[in-house]
Amino acid sequence: MTSPAPPSTSVPIRSYSHGRIFAWTLFDFANTAFSVIIVTVIYSRYFANHVAGGQRWLWGLAVSLSMILAAAIAPPLGAAADYSRNKKAFLLFFTLASVVSTGLMIFVEEGMVLLGIVLFVVANVGFEGGIVFYDAFLPSITSRHSYGRVSGYGFAMGYLGALVVLLIVNLILPESTHPDYLFFVRVSFVVAASFFLFFSLPMFIWVPEPMQAEVRPPRVIRYGFQQATETFRALFVKREHPSVARFLIAFFIYNDAVLTIIAFAAIFAEDMLHMTDKDIIGFFAIVQTSAVLGSFAFGILTDKIGPKKTISITLLIWIAITVGAFFVASVSAFYAVALGAGAAIGSSQSASRSLMALLTPKEREAEFFGFYDGLCGKASAVVGPLLYGVIADFTNERFAVLFVGLFFLIGLIILQGVIEPEHKRPSSQTV
C-alpha cells in the first residue's frame, strides 16, 4: 500500500478552530458518565446483585444483547450518515435515546429484570451508536497531522468527565447501612443522564456538520445497508484496503481484551480483594486520573512517533499489566497495577482512533468508522467477557486475567503488518 500524497498546504492547520475542538472533546467528557456509572461501577453491580438477585448471567445477557445490536447497526448507519448530510442528527438521536433510558433507570427496583434489561439495552445502544458519528467528526475538526493529539484530548476529557461524575456520585451516596441507600444508588443514574445531556450540548451547538458527498441517494438507510455490505466485501473479501482490514482485525482482538478488563475490574476488586462500594468508587476515580494523564501524554507521543508505534507500546504495557494482575495479592499492589491500566486504556484507544482516521478514505469516514466502532469495537465486547467468565468459573479470576493477556499479544503481532500512512507534521505548523 503506497502512502497517500501529503495534504495540500493551502489550508494551514491553524485554520481549524480550537473552540470547536474543545466543544468536540466535551462530548467525550459527557458520555463517559454513562460508561463509568452505568456500565462499569454502579448500575452493573446494582442490577446483578439487587435487581437480578445475584444472577450475574442476566447482566452478561444484557451487555451481550446491547453490543450485538450496536455492532449490527453501526456499519449501515455510518454509511447512511456519510450521504445523509446529517451526522449531527444521527448523533443527537442516539444521544437522547441513551440519556432518556438512563434517566428512567431510577424506576428499576428489585425484581424488575425485564425493565432493567430493556432500559440498559436501549441506553447502551444509544451510547455505542452515537460514538460512530462522534468519531467521524475527527477528520473535519483538525488536520491529519494532529489526529493523535486531538484524539488524545478527547479521551483525556472523557476520563476527566468520568472522574468528576464519580466524585459527584460519591458525595451523593450515603453509607451502605443507610435505609435509603438503594434509592440514592438509583439517583446516581439520573445524575449520569443529566451530566451526559448537559455537557454534550456544546457539540451540537458549536461543531458544524462536516461537508458531505455531492450525490445523495434517495433512501439513505437502504443505501447504508448496501454500502456496508460492499464495504465488508471490499475490506475482507477483495482486500482493497489491506492495511485497514489488518488493523481492524488487530483492533478487534486487543480491544476485546480492553473491554473485558473494563467489564470485570470492579468484580475482580470485590471478589478477589474484598473491596467495598466506597473503596471501588475511589479506586476508579484514581484510575480515571491516571487515564487522563495517559491520554494527554500518549496523544502527544502519537503525533511524534505515529499511532502504530504508540499502540504497540501500550499493548506491551497491557501485557505487563495482565501478568501483574495474576500475581497481585493486596489492595495496594492492585492500585499500582490499576494506575498502569489507567494510563494504557486511554492511550491505546486514542492512538487506535488516530490510526483509523489516517487509514480511512475521507469520503467514507462514517462508513469505515462504523466498522471500526461497530463490527470490531462493539462485537468484540461479546466475545471477551464470555470467555473470561467461563475461564473464571472453571479456574479463578487470576487465570482469566492472564488469558486476556494473550489477546493483547496476538493483537500486537497482527498490528505489525499494518502499513501506516505519512503522519509527520511540518515543523513550522502548530495545532
Secondary structure as UniProt FT lines:
FT   TURN            9..10
FT   HELIX           13..15
FT   HELIX           18..34
FT   HELIX           35..41
FT   HELIX           43..46
FT   HELIX           47..51
FT   TURN            53..54
FT   HELIX           56..84
FT   HELIX           87..104
FT   HELIX           105..107
FT   TURN            110..111
FT   HELIX           113..135
FT   TURN            136..137
FT   HELIX           138..141
FT   HELIX           144..146
FT   HELIX           147..172
FT   TURN            176..177
FT   TURN            179..180
FT   HELIX           181..206
FT   HELIX           220..232
FT   HELIX           233..237
FT   HELIX           242..273
FT   HELIX           277..305
FT   HELIX           307..327
FT   HELIX           331..359
FT   HELIX           362..364
FT   HELIX           365..370
FT   HELIX           371..378
FT   HELIX           380..394
FT   HELIX           397..415
FT   TURN            416..417
FT   TURN            427..428
//
